Amino acid sequence: MKFKPANKIQDLQYFGEFGGVNPSISDSSTYTFLSAKTMFDTFEGNADGCYLYSRHTSPSNLYLGEALAEMEGTETATVTASGMGAITPVLLQLCSAGDHVVSSRTIYGGTYAFLKNFTPKLNIQTTFVDITKLDVVEAAITENTKVLYCETVSNPLLEVADIEGLAALAKKYNLKLVVDNTFSPLSVSPAQLGADVVIHSLTKFINGSSDTVGGVICGTQEFIDNLRNVNDGACMLLGSTMDSLRASSVLKNLRTLHIRIQQHSKNAMYLAKKFEEDGLKTVYPGLASHPSHELFSSMLNEEYGFGGMLTIDVGSLDKANELMELMQHKNLGYLAVSLGFYKTLFSAPGTSTSSEIPEDEQAEMGLTDGLIRFSIGLDNDIERTYQMMTECMREVGILELVS
């Protein structure tokens, strides 16, 4: 039977302690015990249903984690204070001094900086590769490799990872495949394709209102228990804890994710096709021209489409900035980082979200100065949006340049 992630979320039933249709918020940092022995047992991890301290977990965080685990089809999940607060504990839990990571070369700038600049201090090395070439990935694996790391759809170049192919490599070499699925919630279900750990920045599409920073780690019960272990768990000891009030807020927004993703995808597909017809250098996984279109289609939960992210290349940073400033002035969106908001967000990633990557490496991977990354919003009249965007492009001379 085909995996239906939105159904899995909607099948969960939570009641508040007074019969509320929303679960009650556990607005406590610590919890009381009726006996000292139960407190001891809870510290040892042997008291199911008892709460100790909210850095470990809380009822509100467990509600959200359970819903996200259902969405991804994993045994369980734990939520964190940010997307980076999910990524870094996973890598530190899986790797020790002397270990090695093989990572996609095109990933979020913060993740790149962590692997390139921070983990070497702990004697953890990373080889960055073109994740779309499985032979190159396999050639980079050494006897010390512990993790294959990728994003389902990469930030910002929108390269697509072959999750099943990478999972086969991970199994062959006894590695863990860790997938950041932030760009494609519901559209792709990496755990169903063989990923061991699935990560999201909840800040983006899942929350959808740009008012909350959060992350989630979805995986096996054993792995999540290890992350929470009071003695050597990376989540527990590094303290990237989500606040209960925020967890409750994200859970409410999660329930409409399927509707929002469908609209994001519909709008992005419309604009991508129009931009490509206009002669703009457009990258979107839903276009037949995308080099991994067929691969993405094979992984897709079709009803949610190809996602809300697309890029165009307008030739230079000056042109990119001029266009973005004008589009913001015309109220077509906001010149801002992040993604998944109801308004379209746009930025030049080479000087923003990927600025941690050195310029020579940006050039090598194809990240040009004129690239604009769009997170397409929930516009009801996308035809009007397109007309207004093309007017802006004509005003700054971009369409004439490519025609």
Secondary structure as UniProt FT lines:
FT   HELIX           5..10
FT   TURN            17..18
FT   HELIX           36..43
FT   TURN            44..45
FT   TURN            48..49
FT   TURN            54..56
FT   HELIX           59..72
FT   STRAND          76..80
FT   HELIX           84..94
FT   TURN            97..98
FT   STRAND          100..104
FT   HELIX           109..113
FT   HELIX           114..118
FT   HELIX           119..122
FT   STRAND          125..129
FT   TURN            131..132
FT   HELIX           134..140
FT   TURN            143..144
FT   STRAND          145..151
FT   TURN            155..157
FT   HELIX           163..172
FT   TURN            173..174
FT   STRAND          176..180
FT   TURN            182..183
FT   TURN            185..187
FT   HELIX           190..193
FT   STRAND          197..201
FT   TURN            202..207
FT   STRAND          215..219
FT   HELIX           221..228
FT   TURN            230..232
FT   HELIX           234..238
FT   HELIX           244..254
FT   TURN            255..256
FT   HELIX           257..277
FT   TURN            278..279
FT   STRAND          281..283
FT   TURN            285..286
FT   TURN            288..289
FT   TURN            291..292
FT   HELIX           293..299
FT   HELIX           302..304
FT   TURN            305..306
FT   STRAND          309..313
FT   HELIX           317..329
FT   TURN            330..331
FT   STRAND          334..335
FT   STRAND          345..347
FT   HELIX           349..351
FT   TURN            352..356
FT   HELIX           359..365
FT   TURN            369..370
FT   STRAND          371..375
FT   HELIX           382..395
FT   TURN            396..397
FT   HELIX           398..402
//
